Amino acid sequence: MAAAVFHQSAVESSRPRSRVSRFALAMAAETLFLMALGSATRVTNAGLACPDWPLCYGELVPRQQMNFQVFLEWFHRLTASSMGIFAIALAAIAWWYRRSLPRWTPWATAFALGLVLVQGLLGALTVTELLRFDLVTAHLGTALLFFMTLVAIGVALVPYQGIGTAGKLPWIGLIASVLVYFQSILGALVASQWALHQCLNDSGLCLVMHSHVAGAVPPTLATLTLVVLAWRTPALHPTLRKLASLASGLVMLQILLGVATFKLRLQVEPLTVSHQAIGAALLGTLVAFTVLGLRDTPSTVIDESSSVSVPQPTTGNFPDDRANGQPA
């Protein structure tokens, strides 16, 4: 009877955890799309297609001025506005169910909401300050940080039973994530200043361009190191192995897209957009690997039914409890 009551209580407490996880991961997917849309807006020179903010030509929907460039900028703003609403909802849900969630969850969602507010301010300034390169770079940097936060929240709450074989792999994943993030910032500096065009045409800003090219080496090596060590780790959790394989494919694709973009001098706009989108996807994959790897520890059994971490005992009077999924 007591076991049945505990199981029912555990199932009820896991529902908010699952809802917040799915909501955060869905928002992360939309953020990835939003960053790709922002990249498309930039490469098509549509960043100032709407000369005012927050309206566009003084209207909510500029029907008379609507063309492809105006549509891109307008739709980018519309999607970003919906993200602000979703961030408020995510934080509200996390605080409402805070007794059924890990203590860090409401604070993490509040941090995500703060990032959205900062992002909205930066978005306004990029228009009013006529696409100043430092503001454009900060705009992308904040978007990536918001994306990483959503992935971390979602993955940290997803049902996962660690088996304790990850070892130091999560820390390598963390290093790779940080390196990919800063490489993305360098890429934003190149893009916001059109450094490739200037370097190839009049040798201007070549230092920025070359820094981005050389800066690709550390994150690539860190990612490939993670992949090789993950493949060589015996009995690694299948999910971690799949994430490592995904990271290997993404990093190789990113290198190919970077070379193609450079060779074609940014003339093929879908390649440029894909280059940024794949870089963000690689970052999200590494963050997911890191978070799950940190949950894969030999000293803790994650009891997904009760949504708490239960220390694994060295001795106990009920050896069959853990095998049956009940707390020791």
BELWO-V600833 format. One record per residue. OMEGA is omega in whole degrees, 0 to 359 (NA if undefined). BURIAL is b if it has 24 or more other C-alpha atoms within 12 Angstrom, else e. Layout:
# BELWO-V600833
OMEGA/BURIAL, OMEGA/BURIAL
This chain:
# BELWO-V600833
179/e, 179/e, 179/e, 178/e, 180/e, 180/e, 179/e, 179/e, 180/e, 180/b, 180/e, 181/e, 180/b, 182/b, 176/b, 179/b, 180/b, 180/b, 180/b, 180/b, 181/b, 180/b, 181/b, 180/b, 176/b, 177/b, 178/b, 178/b, 178/b, 178/b, 177/b, 176/b, 181/b, 178/b, 176/b, 177/b, 176/b, 177/b, 177/b, 177/b, 182/b, 186/b, 177/b, 179/b, 181/e, 184/b, 179/b, 179/b, 170/b, 189/b, 181/b, 180/b, 7/b, 178/b, 179/e, 188/b, 177/e, 182/e, 175/e, 176/e, 184/e, 185/e, 184/e, 183/e, 188/e, 169/e, 185/e, 181/e, 178/b, 180/b, 180/b, 182/b, 180/b, 181/b, 176/b, 178/b, 180/b, 179/b, 178/b, 178/b, 178/b, 178/e, 177/b, 178/b, 180/e, 179/b, 176/b, 180/b, 180/b, 179/b, 180/b, 180/b, 181/b, 179/b, 180/b, 181/e, 187/b, 180/b, 180/e, 183/b, 172/b, 187/b, 184/e, 190/e, 179/b, 181/b, 178/e, 178/b, 175/b, 176/b, 178/b, 178/b, 177/b, 178/e, 178/b, 179/b, 177/b, 181/b, 177/b, 177/b, 179/b, 177/b, 178/b, 182/b, 178/b, 178/b, 184/b, 178/e, 172/e, 173/b, 175/b, 192/b, 181/b, 177/b, 178/b, 179/b, 178/b, 179/b, 179/b, 180/b, 178/b, 178/b, 179/b, 178/b, 176/b, 178/b, 179/b, 180/b, 179/b, 178/b, 181/b, 179/b, 183/b, 183/b, 180/b, 182/b, 182/b, 178/b, 183/b, 179/b, 180/b, 179/b, 171/b, 181/b, 185/b, 179/b, 182/b, 181/b, 179/b, 181/b, 174/b, 176/b, 178/b, 178/b, 179/b, 179/b, 180/b, 181/b, 178/b, 179/b, 181/b, 174/b, 176/b, 177/b, 176/b, 177/b, 178/b, 177/b, 178/b, 183/b, 185/b, 179/b, 184/b, 187/b, 180/b, 179/b, 182/b, 181/e, 182/e, 185/e, 184/e, 178/e, 177/e, 178/e, 179/e, 179/e, 178/e, 181/b, 182/b, 177/e, 179/b, 180/b, 179/b, 181/e, 178/b, 185/b, 183/e, 180/b, 178/b, 179/b, 180/b, 180/b, 180/b, 175/b, 178/b, 182/b, 182/b, 180/e, 177/b, 179/b, 183/b, 179/e, 181/e, 175/e, 176/e, 180/b, 182/b, 180/b, 178/b, 179/b, 178/b, 178/e, 177/b, 178/b, 177/b, 179/b, 180/b, 178/b, 181/e, 182/b, 177/b, 177/b, 180/b, 178/b, 180/b, 179/e, 178/b, 179/b, 180/e, 179/e, 179/b, 182/b, 182/e, 174/e, 177/b, 182/b, 179/e, 189/e, 178/b, 177/b, 180/b, 178/b, 180/b, 180/b, 179/b, 182/b, 180/b, 176/b, 178/b, 178/b, 176/b, 178/b, 179/b, 178/b, 180/b, 177/b, 179/b, 178/b, 182/b, 182/b, 179/b, 178/b, 178/b, 176/b, 182/b, 183/b, 183/b, 186/e, 184/e, 172/e, 179/b, 178/b, 185/b, 182/b, 180/b, 177/b, 175/b, 176/b, 182/b, 179/e, 180/e, 185/e, 176/e, 175/e, 179/e, 181/e, 183/e, 185/e, 183/e, 185/e, 183/e, 179/e, 180/e, 178/e, 180/e, 182/e, 179/b, NA/e
